[in-house]
Amino acid sequence: MNPSNPNKSRSLGCLNRLALAMGREASFMEVCGTHTMSVFRSGLRSLLPENIKLLSGPGCPVCVTAQSDIDMLIALAVDHDVTVCTYGDMLRVPGARGSLERARGDGADVRVVYSSMDAVSIAVDSPEKQVVFAAVGFETTTPATAAAVDRAKRMGLKNFTVLASHKLVMPALIALLDSGAVHVDGFLLPGHVSVITGWREFEPIAKRYGLPCVVGGFEDEQIPQALVDLVQMVGEGRVELINQYPQAVSEHGNRSAQALVQKVFEVAGVRWRGLGLIPRSGLVLRDSYRLFDAQKRFNLRQPEDREPKGCRCGEVITGAVTPPQCVLFDNGCTPTSPIGPCMVSSEGTCQAWFKYHRVGVPKRRQLASMRRRDPDSGKHTALEVQP
């Protein structure tokens, strides 16, 4: 973080004064993966007052995607003569049978795209091939998927489907709070998601749970200012929902995007990594668009969720543990050889820790009997790790 920026310096100075006056520790959860990476990349964690703690929440879309969804994508690539289109972050996420990257290396037709419309274009250009788009993400990316599916229907495309793994942020936060597993004093809420939903989407957190909330931007000076608001509310015993990102976030969000999503999708219970099945927390295609559902077209059975042995990614994304508390962190699990999605994704907490916050993290000694991921089978064997 560049201290020469006067806005940053003022915010950090104010944050330190308020934290000192508060006289106790306080923990805040940043929900968005972009916030997580920005906090680490800017060095903000090292500048926080000692009594202020930041926890990473379920805000990385790749990380919260259930293991069973990953396995279905790999099954499509390996067992069906289809073209699988995916965003880059999904390519290296390990599944029970390797990854999409490995499947591509073995000859499967797996392509990285930059938008859902890219996948539609591929389907148009290759009418002899079935094309499946791996649709992941929160409210931010869902409208683009809805637009692609709606266009495919209007064009009468017979060779385009999506495997939808879209999630809704608010139900996950409610499930997390109701579980009682994580105790926080407030939330730094996701700016990108709020652009679509509007800031009022998050009112129940303040009203029902009595927790201060701030919708924040992602620039160096915006995050400290959001934390200033949170610490000030905690210190004063005040609960509000504050929008600190008014240049992008409105009260009710993008109504056009919401209408398109509601036209194509309906709310349903879906599986989350680390949180299990959460009612009304995801989106599935409506009956009028069921022909574009890859799971139905290819008669895919959703397998059991089986996390890689020893991986604690599910706990990391719910703020229950930090990456160094996982025995695999920097001990077989690295960005070049990831075992869990939190180390794969550019918004993953484990990757953020590995890149920017390994100073002071003790290196664990590996036992001679320790075995890592088998490069041929892609499976992870039991690990014996001695701290």
C-alpha positions in Angstrom: 0.0 0.0 0.0 1.4 3.4 -1.1 1.5 5.6 2.0 2.0 8.7 -0.1 -1.7 8.7 -1.0 -3.1 11.2 1.5 -6.6 9.6 1.5 -5.0 6.2 2.5 -2.9 7.8 5.1 -5.8 9.7 6.7 -8.0 6.5 6.7 -5.3 4.4 8.3 -4.6 7.1 10.9 -8.3 7.3 11.7 -8.5 3.5 11.8 -5.7 3.3 14.3 -7.2 6.0 16.5 -10.7 4.4 16.5 -9.3 0.9 17.2 -7.3 2.2 20.2 -10.4 4.0 21.5 -12.6 0.9 21.0 -10.5 -0.9 23.6 -11.2 -4.4 22.5 -10.6 -6.8 19.7 -12.9 -6.9 16.7 -13.2 -9.3 13.8 -14.6 -8.4 10.4 -15.3 -10.7 7.5 -14.5 -9.6 3.9 -17.0 -11.5 1.8 -15.6 -10.9 -1.7 -12.6 -12.7 -3.1 -11.5 -9.5 -4.8 -11.4 -7.8 -1.4 -9.4 -10.7 -0.1 -6.8 -10.4 -2.8 -6.7 -6.6 -2.6 -6.1 -6.7 1.1 -3.2 -9.0 0.7 -1.7 -7.4 -2.4 -1.8 -3.9 -0.9 -0.1 -5.0 2.3 -3.1 -3.7 4.3 -3.0 -6.7 6.7 0.4 -5.6 8.0 -0.9 -2.1 8.6 -4.0 -3.0 10.6 -4.2 -2.2 14.3 -3.3 -5.2 16.4 -6.9 -5.5 17.7 -8.5 -5.6 14.3 -8.7 -9.0 12.6 -9.9 -9.7 9.0 -11.4 -13.1 8.1 -12.0 -14.3 4.6 -15.5 -15.4 3.8 -17.2 -17.5 1.1 -16.6 -15.0 -1.6 -14.4 -16.8 -4.1 -16.8 -18.4 -6.7 -14.4 -21.1 -7.7 -13.7 -22.0 -4.1 -17.3 -22.4 -3.1 -18.2 -24.5 -6.1 -19.0 -28.0 -4.7 -16.6 -30.8 -5.4 -19.4 -32.7 -7.1 -19.9 -30.0 -9.6 -16.2 -30.1 -10.5 -16.4 -33.8 -10.9 -19.4 -33.5 -13.2 -17.5 -31.1 -15.4 -14.6 -33.5 -15.6 -17.0 -36.3 -16.5 -18.3 -34.2 -19.3 -14.9 -33.6 -20.7 -13.7 -37.2 -20.3 -16.7 -39.4 -20.9 -18.7 -37.4 -23.4 -17.8 -36.1 -26.9 -18.4 -32.5 -26.0 -16.5 -29.2 -25.9 -16.3 -27.9 -22.4 -15.8 -24.1 -22.2 -14.7 -22.6 -18.9 -13.2 -19.6 -17.2 -9.5 -19.9 -16.6 -9.7 -20.3 -12.8 -11.7 -23.5 -13.1 -9.1 -25.2 -15.4 -6.8 -26.5 -12.6 -9.3 -27.2 -9.8 -8.6 -30.8 -8.8 -11.4 -33.3 -8.9 -11.6 -37.0 -8.1 -10.4 -37.8 -11.6 -7.8 -35.1 -12.0 -8.7 -31.6 -13.5 -10.0 -30.1 -16.6 -6.4 -29.1 -17.5 -5.3 -32.8 -17.2 -8.3 -33.9 -19.2 -7.3 -31.4 -22.0 -3.8 -32.8 -21.8 -5.3 -36.3 -22.4 -7.1 -35.1 -25.5 -10.4 -33.7 -24.2 -11.7 -30.6 -25.9 -11.5 -28.1 -23.1 -11.3 -24.4 -23.9 -10.8 -21.3 -21.8 -13.3 -18.5 -22.6 -13.6 -14.9 -21.4 -17.3 -14.7 -21.5 -20.4 -16.9 -21.8 -21.0 -15.4 -25.3 -17.7 -16.9 -26.4 -19.1 -20.3 -25.7 -22.2 -19.5 -27.7 -20.0 -18.4 -30.6 -18.1 -21.7 -30.4 -21.4 -23.6 -30.6 -22.5 -21.6 -33.6 -19.1 -22.2 -35.4 -19.1 -25.9 -34.6 -22.7 -27.2 -35.1 -21.5 -30.8 -35.2 -20.2 -30.5 -31.6 -22.0 -30.3 -28.3 -20.7 -27.3 -26.3 -21.1 -27.1 -22.6 -20.4 -23.8 -20.7 -19.2 -24.2 -17.0 -21.4 -21.5 -15.5 -19.9 -20.5 -12.1 -20.0 -17.4 -10.0 -22.3 -15.2 -7.9 -24.8 -12.6 -8.8 -22.1 -10.7 -10.7 -21.7 -13.2 -13.5 -25.2 -14.8 -13.5 -26.7 -12.1 -15.9 -24.1 -13.0 -18.5 -25.0 -16.7 -18.3 -28.7 -15.8 -18.5 -28.1 -13.7 -21.6 -26.1 -16.5 -23.3 -28.8 -19.1 -22.6 -31.6 -16.7 -23.7 -29.7 -16.0 -26.9 -29.1 -19.7 -27.6 -32.8 -20.3 -27.2 -33.7 -17.5 -29.5 -31.2 -18.7 -32.1 -32.5 -22.3 -31.8 -29.1 -23.7 -30.9 -29.3 -27.4 -30.4 -25.7 -27.9 -29.4 -25.3 -25.5 -26.5 -25.9 -26.2 -22.8 -24.7 -25.0 -19.5 -23.7 -26.7 -16.3 -25.0 -24.1 -13.9 -23.2 -23.7 -10.5 -24.3 -20.1 -9.8 -24.6 -19.1 -6.1 -26.4 -16.4 -4.2 -24.3 -14.6 -1.5 -26.9 -13.6 1.0 -28.2 -17.1 1.8 -24.7 -18.3 2.4 -24.0 -15.5 4.9 -27.3 -16.3 6.7 -26.3 -20.0 6.8 -22.9 -19.1 8.1 -24.3 -16.9 10.9 -27.0 -19.4 11.8 -24.4 -22.1 12.2 -22.7 -20.3 15.0 -19.3 -21.6 13.8 -17.8 -18.2 13.1 -18.2 -15.1 15.3 -17.6 -11.7 13.6 -18.4 -8.1 14.6 -19.3 -6.9 11.1 -19.0 -7.5 7.4 -17.2 -5.8 4.6 -19.7 -6.6 1.8 -19.0 -7.3 -1.8 -19.1 -4.3 -4.1 -19.4 -6.3 -7.4 -22.3 -8.4 -6.2 -24.0 -5.3 -4.8 -23.9 -3.6 -8.2 -26.4 -6.3 -9.3 -28.4 -6.8 -6.1 -28.3 -3.3 -4.7 -27.2 -2.6 -1.1 -30.6 -3.3 0.5 -30.1 -7.0 -0.3 -27.9 -7.1 2.9 -30.2 -5.3 5.3 -31.2 -8.5 7.2 -27.6 -8.9 8.5 -27.9 -5.6 10.2 -31.5 -5.8 11.3 -31.8 -9.5 12.2 -28.3 -10.2 13.5 -27.3 -6.7 14.8 -24.1 -6.6 12.8 -22.6 -3.5 11.2 -22.2 -3.8 7.4 -20.3 -1.7 4.9 -20.5 -2.2 1.1 -17.0 -1.3 0.0 -15.0 -0.7 -3.2 -11.7 -2.4 -4.0 -9.1 0.4 -4.3 -6.4 0.9 -1.7 -8.1 3.9 -0.1 -11.6 2.4 -0.3 -11.0 -0.7 1.9 -9.4 1.3 4.8 -12.4 3.7 4.7 -14.8 0.8 4.9 -13.0 -0.5 7.9 -13.0 2.9 9.5 -16.8 2.8 9.3 -17.0 -0.7 10.8 -14.7 0.1 13.7 -16.5 3.3 14.4 -19.9 1.6 14.5 -18.6 -1.2 16.8 -16.9 1.4 19.1 -20.2 3.4 19.3 -22.4 0.4 19.7 -24.2 1.4 16.5 -25.5 -0.9 13.8 -26.0 0.3 10.2 -25.7 -0.8 6.6 -23.5 1.8 4.9 -22.8 2.0 1.2 -19.3 3.2 0.7 -19.3 2.4 -3.0 -22.0 4.8 -4.3 -20.3 5.4 -7.6 -21.2 1.8 -8.6 -23.8 0.5 -6.1 -27.3 1.8 -5.8 -30.1 1.0 -3.4 -31.9 -1.6 -5.6 -29.2 -2.6 -8.0 -29.4 -3.4 -11.7 -33.1 -4.1 -12.3 -32.6 -5.1 -16.0 -30.0 -7.7 -15.0 -32.2 -9.0 -12.2 -35.2 -9.3 -14.6 -33.1 -11.3 -17.1 -31.8 -13.6 -14.4 -35.4 -14.2 -13.2 -36.5 -15.0 -16.7 -34.0 -17.7 -17.2 -33.3 -19.0 -13.7 -35.2 -19.9 -10.6 -34.0 -20.2 -7.0 -33.2 -23.6 -5.6 -31.2 -25.3 -2.9 -27.6 -26.1 -4.0 -24.4 -27.5 -2.6 -21.6 -25.3 -1.4 -18.1 -26.4 -0.5 -17.6 -26.0 3.2 -21.3 -25.2 3.8 -23.1 -28.2 2.3 -26.6 -27.9 0.9 -28.1 -24.5 1.6 -31.8 -24.0 0.8 -32.6 -21.3 -1.8 -28.9 -20.4 -2.2 -28.4 -21.1 -5.9 -30.0 -20.9 -9.4 -31.2 -23.6 -11.7 -32.6 -23.2 -15.2 -36.4 -22.8 -15.4 -38.5 -25.4 -17.2 -38.8 -23.2 -20.2 -35.0 -23.4 -20.6 -34.5 -27.0 -19.5 -33.2 -28.0 -22.9 -30.1 -26.0 -22.1 -29.3 -27.9 -18.9 -26.2 -30.0 -19.4 -26.9 -32.2 -16.4 -30.2 -33.2 -17.9 -29.1 -33.5 -21.5 -26.2 -35.8 -20.7 -28.1 -37.5 -17.8 -25.3 -36.7 -15.3 -25.5 -38.2 -11.9 -24.3 -35.7 -9.2 -21.6 -37.6 -7.3 -20.9 -37.5 -3.6 -18.9 -34.5 -2.5 -15.4 -35.8 -1.5 -12.8 -33.3 -0.5 -9.2 -34.0 -1.1 -7.5 -35.8 1.8 -6.3 -33.2 4.4 -7.6 -30.2 2.5 -9.3 -27.6 4.7 -10.5 -25.3 1.9 -14.0 -25.6 3.1 -13.0 -24.2 6.5 -10.8 -21.5 5.0 -13.7 -20.0 3.0 -15.9 -19.8 6.1 -13.3 -18.1 8.2 -13.0 -21.0 10.6 -9.2 -21.4 9.9 -6.5 -19.5 8.2 -4.5 -21.2 5.4 -1.4 -21.9 7.6 -3.6 -23.9 9.9 -4.0 -26.5 7.0 -1.2 -29.0 7.1 -1.1 -29.0 3.3 -0.4 -25.3 2.9 3.0 -24.8 1.3 3.6 -28.4 2.2 2.5 -30.1 -1.0 -0.2 -27.6 -1.8 1.2 -24.6 -3.7 0.0 -22.5 -6.7 2.0 -24.7 -9.1 0.7 -28.0 -7.5 -2.7 -27.1 -5.9 -4.6 -29.6 -3.9 -7.7 -27.5 -3.2 -9.4 -24.7 -5.1 -8.4 -22.0 -2.6 -4.9 -22.4 -3.9 -6.0 -22.5 -7.5 -8.2 -19.4 -7.8 -6.8 -15.9 -8.3 -9.3 -14.9 -5.7 -8.5 -17.8 -3.3 -7.5 -17.1 0.2 -4.7 -19.7 0.2 -3.2 -18.3 -3.0 -3.3 -14.8 -1.4 -1.5 -16.0 1.7 1.0 -17.9 -0.4 1.8 -15.0 -2.6 1.8 -12.1 -0.1 1.7 -13.3 3.5 4.1 -16.2 4.0 6.5 -14.2 6.2 6.4 -15.8 9.7 4.5 -18.9 8.6 6.6 -21.8 9.8 7.7 -24.3 7.2 6.5 -27.8 8.2 8.9 -30.8 8.0 7.7 -33.6 5.8 8.0 -37.2 6.9 9.7 -39.7 4.7 6.5 -41.6 4.3 4.6 -38.6 3.0 3.1 -39.0 -0.5 1.8 -36.3 -2.7 -0.6 -36.2 -5.5 -0.1 -39.0 -8.0 0.6 -37.3 -11.4 -0.9 -40.2 -13.3 -4.1 -40.9 -11.4 -4.6 -37.4 -10.1 -5.5 -38.8 -6.7 -4.3 -37.6 -3.3 -3.0 -40.2 -0.9 -3.1 -39.8 2.9 -0.5 -37.4 4.2 1.4 -37.7 7.4 2.7 -34.3 8.4 4.6 -33.4 11.5 4.5 -29.8 12.6 
